[in-house]
């Protein structure tokens, strides 16, 4: 295109040329001669007038030529712009145009068509036949037929055909065309457009496939627009299940047919909207157009499209499933709930059904045994004659009943009582066998436990009797040791030895109390104490029970943890765990035992696993070893009484049962983590007391002294009377002694005005301590009493009114002095 300045110069040149052209034409055709003759015939005309007229005509001609040229240039420029816009539009729309001259068979394509057909301009023949050659071979006849028909019918046409590209790709082309005719109706030329719709076609096909799949789904599908408050799409299944047309459903919302609480529905949608849940689940009933109802299970999800929020719901009609389930339950409830194993086989002993009890007893799941034979349970304990007799009986149509030993999936043997019943059809032919089997393991175990309990009861009686005598000896030794230490001169070298005797007596007393706890003949004494200090002392005490070839590691957290517990029970618990860890290391290279105490704050996973625990923080005790480990199927049994994996004579099976009971007593929990060949870790969780100012009860405090008060000491053991009496005198008390309850009652009657407190053994000949106190309380019900005993403290439960203090032999001087001081201050 030319610039505006250049066009003005061109116009002037063109005007001058036009004037010269007019003058040349006038001279060539003797126009001037004609004009002169005309003027001579009209004498009024002058030459100047003629010249002026010619000039004006020429000027007018020049002006009109200029205007027409300018308009033509403007139209040309406008046409060029439109052609440019058209080319760009065709490029964006992947569209081109064509024109076919029917007289010359010359076909013209726009540049975009060459790109669409992927043909070089130099390689295109430019004819109708060349166009047909570029079309997919299978579509050529159809394209030619449709085009020829449109030419004959004087109509436009539209069709979609394919292109087969050189690399095997397929393109889809949408073509429009029409034909121009002359006044006689003869076709002159055809023109039209061709657009590449491959991408659109693929999208349409994908949408069609998705829609087909959606409409073929057995579940109803809804898309809900919360902004419009109605559905914007549903599938055919939704229409069929509810009996409404698609148009009807698109005017509805979930509450139009779902029997669901509006608040519940709103809550689910709100939770989905805020992201609190990803999937909303509900069970309700849908109401059809005819008023009938059916149960559904539905899932709802939230999604966004173009910035708009929608909810998609999938609802499944569960009518058939519920009916089937009800029928199955009705037919199989008795069998399913049976505690006995039920197995159904065909006549060839191929298993067709087993009930849950079979799985529970044998360990085999339903799928693992279906199609197999009962031989999977064969333990080898019965010979071939046994099974021959069984088969002869059942195949003859008779019921077989007997006992045998079978094998579980894990290889464990179990005793069973079994009955096999033949099932016959109407022709009296055997079609199936039903086997009823009862696991006799629990029965045999109860029998063994009964025998073991009898032995344990005898052991408990023996322990209780030994503990009484042993406690008396320890009390006497401890009392005399205290008196000897009091008599020593300060700095005397044997003082340290006497302190060792005192400490060993205390340790021996603790051991006796552990024996009593083991024999279940000692009460639980729950006190607040610092478990950090306890664990440090326990580590020292238990280290002696671990062989030197075993590496022993221990650690205690830096936080001070206060718990409410019985230190004796916890000591025994720790000892049992360490003994188990020690035994698990038999034959292990580089054996290692680790004990650890740490603070654990309960998180969501801990609370989910131990839902019955309420505390926020726990003292976490871990005892681990790198021993043989425990098989997974045994872990759940390790806390059962009398269960042991140790050899005969190496374990009672009560150790972990006692640990479990102690943990439960302390309102805690215990977990087992074990892997065969790697080792075992026992995790114990004990609630931590939250009161920050709990007084630490472990440690020594100053001994309270007496002020000359008279103490009545009653004990049938002379050594205890002498030792304890000497200790009381050393503490500043006056002492009156008696060897039994009868003698003590006489002493009390004679000196009751002077006696400040009574300290009495419980079990004594003639009159025991409890009977003595009962008689004295008939005279003075407020007399202070302290019981001392080497027997079972539980013997006092229900026989006293709660005012007596009970000290277990051997007791420390501190415990004795504090008990007397407390009674004197309160009674």
Steps between C-alpha positions, in 0.01 A plus 500: 500500500618864425535782744245793491759755362595275214133451408444881458793529256372200312154662475644823345697300245191300416296822457760650264511180300122508478501857359762411242305190414183701446684747274659217306166332447341824391777560244493143375130507427489864367281598788637849485394533129154389591486750780611784262234406249248493782612846606476631144147374486438681821662831460441594856780262613847635525824308483591593851174358617571178326843470645359573844230239456752239394717588795210471742400167355856381529525626855176326595623181341823525693315559829269203446792280407678609820196420718449161340867413542499603862188292572656204324815530710292517820302192398821318417647583839180392676502175304861436600417557868200267481708236328759531778231468769351203314838329482558553869150382589547188288832434669345530848198290405721249314282572195568569133291594195496369143354581162448261206452634146271242345580615149877453535502252793751730671492476880639779710589454870577752768836467674333354808361206302849397397595497871190299591551243223877508565571533122764718341363752246741376236374143545128576474339445165240774552208293369191329634669164452806617695267594786337155499843333507578684827189358672495174697445218246193374686334845488565599134181355357287659769659844452462483121140382523397775746672771292352385167154480659524857629602626152207316342252612765620861505549467877779560744657206678682412822681181589779369720767283344845371589852558379762227511834662569835365383593381853171317548325771700133565441356851474134592500389781262172692513422624149235748380441588134258648247492561123432813282296471178441716191163630388429171321575298817834368385758459783787743475708454810487343848649649813510413865700446820678210664574496876724261697277372784729213615552640851133584534408153378729335756347710776151411381588131488647516850189675626283242329697216654482664843132566464435145385694364796316733735158410363593130504601512867273304736530792745306824481710809429412858594681835469359762735557876465467655847479845348196411289367263764427223248657222298677597179560146373380145568557167327247258353521272804378783725201553271422128484530443875289800599251487211553865401609641169833674474326833462302438819808413701687809378236706679547314831744486792594208732219574744246453219525121531754410772370426851789673672501760776560841337737596782700182447523566126600860561764385748652257249509763225654752741771253604576431134504872424751575778714196418439344841413176318578389146212258460155523651333164564139436589234234500140598442194417294402648163137560407396420142252702297231238577560542874686172560831509682830312478820505709817659364859557600642826372840667469535875453809691386574867437665628180561834329461590133568845361504641851155359581443243779296186429420180689495163326304219664498128418207304641476123495173311530570236764154339500613174344807481715305554821246235402777255422677577824179455698438164333856386560480605864171320541637177353845503660470676835499179697805366321686830493456555873584145596798464732577171332678472169267414210643369174301384195663281234374326191498122473867509393595695815560826312423787738214725388429697817649574843357725771686769700561260787702283261720799418533591867598148600725398209640836391407434135286762330197412290680557169802298607307174545217522245573244228741305717447193720506459879848353457633854558423437869669161514751500783634153439399403854243248366594203287345378176281251685336787687399680178394174330256431781375862478438476124342156518253631756405822318482348150262238635267786593565484872607781735860486618593642841840503667802696617823578317790739485507751210753762396435874467635713218790616718608144561357485851324178599162503674271231638153481347170321544340445158172377354453430126146481363421374145246716305277313253278610212151381420634183341689420823833567333771667706575843354685674782653455842460743791778496756446647846819547699558629852842628604589332830807717564328729751355204684838333527662832592244561777576156634872575498443842655294345777786267585747788477281718720496231764880491495514881517261506793723256688800714406326812627425337833862392528627848412268663752620273782866544415455874470358522854794325662753674275351841574525438871867414465566809289313722746705369788828547310403849392393602850817371662711663228337833578560459873860401441554806285347721769742359760810548286734783563500756225765422237523133595606306190229234521229766457517462122458123534193548716350734241560233235317247719209742531493560123516129423215432740290756317591339168413155636166634618428636156580161353253335735234751399571414137448135582168588663400704197593207276285271714218758484507538878600863533288811454579771245645809665453789254713804579627799306870470420761615253538224244832645380657423840321167511635395159856598591483290816326219316774491240756445776295229666411309181852518357603217727245270334656548154804285407822686437519382137187704421551869429257706708412858405268730691387861473261728685345818359583840648136589577385417853206262467271441796267201492255348742601138543620208703878494480517134606268392219689711248832355622365151448363602161839629387670188632264276303562695179876483546485128571308445178750715310786306653350163405433623144876559453596137545737410216510857359834652400562846650193485728358838602226618739388864503282670761372849435267749668361795308210743511228433243225748415194324363431590137208405276648164397573405863146593608351303213702192597431537874153653508446400864791711628418856602829656615682755287853392586653164581819356641616282210709204618670294231677168555653364180730218397660381179394142559305243303176698481139384520290371211213732413234240564634453855514867598132523588540204737807604694293661778277198548556319833716190471596575139874455444732433211775374727583135545357280767606614847637831374194718546167513681322709241404751768775761458341709224154434641615665825653786299172550316303497825739749664472735203121479513507571875696817424245601231761470232554300180755259360596429137724237348721570200687196371657354188642151470877513474514869596377524857218617725408828665243529780336844521335593832304823542421624852298821554706796623353704786433855392532666841830684496547516876467126578741420779766251412445210735817312419784603733567531868365755745574568862377240753230625738591462870272414787439693823488211749155370391417141598474251208339156539698268266332163425678227297536126542862503374745577783766629259254750350390610850858559608614675183190715450481576872860616497434721196197659672704575811774650282235720339404635840198285584426283807421141401272234651516160322259205467541168313136450397162670491375363830806623689480836324132545596590452867784754470264749334239465776765566762672794328240638258525848644871509416513315168530748211506257206477124437734328251384145434576206274195359319552123507575375854405193708200509734372850415609671174552869443165570334304333782712683758423839349131412472490424876695814592273721284207384706672680790652790309406531135750783440817318606775544234600167338784404263502150352829335401489182294710262299191330354253594230380855550178412319396306808419835660256605226145499636619432859597853605336838490778679315648682801794264546837553336653185351877451471641201314797325658774588465429873528750782521561700819379805309172328409448393861578841647281682247209260560517549879534875468204515262277296732593705805423824317165390352347263759 
